[in-house]
C-alpha cells in the first residue's frame, strides 16, 4: 500500500503534461480535425489503431521529447527517429 501511495505522489508531482497511451481521444477545443495518426469518428472523438502517448497542447509548444501532431495535440517521441 505504501508503494502505491508513493507512486501516486510521485506521478502527481511531475511537471509533464497529462498523457496516457490512448486509442480514443477527444477533439481539442477549437479543432474540428483529428491529429496525425487518428481518424475522425464524425463526432467529438478521434480513434487510432495504435496506442500513442498524447497530451493536449493548450496552445503552447510541445515539451522536449514530444512532437506536435497537429489539431491541438503532442505525441511522445519513442526512439531516435521519433517513430518507434
N, C-alpha and C positions, 0 to 999 in steps of 0.2 A: 504494500500500500504506500509506503514511503517513497518507493521508486516512482510510482505513478504520479504522486503529488509533486515530486521533484521535477519530473519530466514536464508536467503541465506548467509549472512555474517557469522553467527554462524556456519553453516554447512561447509563453506569453510575454517574456521579456525581450525576445529577439526583435530587432527593428525591421526585419524583412516584410514585404507585403504578404497579406494573407493569400496563400496559394496551396492548392491541392491538385493532385493528378485528377483531372476531370474529363469525362466524356461529354457531359452536357453542361453548358454554361449559359447564363442569362445574357441577352444582348446588353452591351454597355449603354448607359444613359446617353441619349443624343445620337445613337448609332442605329441604323436600320439594316446594316450588313453584319456578316459574321467575320471573325478574324481568320487569318490563313490557317488552313488545316481543319476548319469547321464548316459544316453545311447548315444552311438556313432551314429551319423547320416550318417556316412561314407563320410563325407565332412569335413568342417573345424569347425563344431559346435557340441555341446553336448546338449541334452534336458533332462528334468526331469518332471515327472507328479506333483511334489511337488515344491512349491516356497521355495527355500533355499536362505539365505543371504550369498553370497560367495564373495571372493576377491582373486585376484591373489597373489601368494607368492613372486614373483620376486626373487626366490632363497633364501629367508630368512625364518626364523622361524615364525610361526603364533603368533599373539599378544595374550595377556592374554584374555581369554573368547572366543577364537577361536580354532578350531581343524583342523588339517591337514587332508584333504580328498583325497590327492594324486593328481597326474597329474598337479601339479603347482597351486593348489587352497587350500584355508582355508574356513571353514564354521563357522558361528557364532553359539555358543552353545545356546540352548534355555532354558534349565532348569537344575536342579541339576544333572541329568544324561546325559545331553548334547544331548538328542534325542527328547524332547518335548518342 
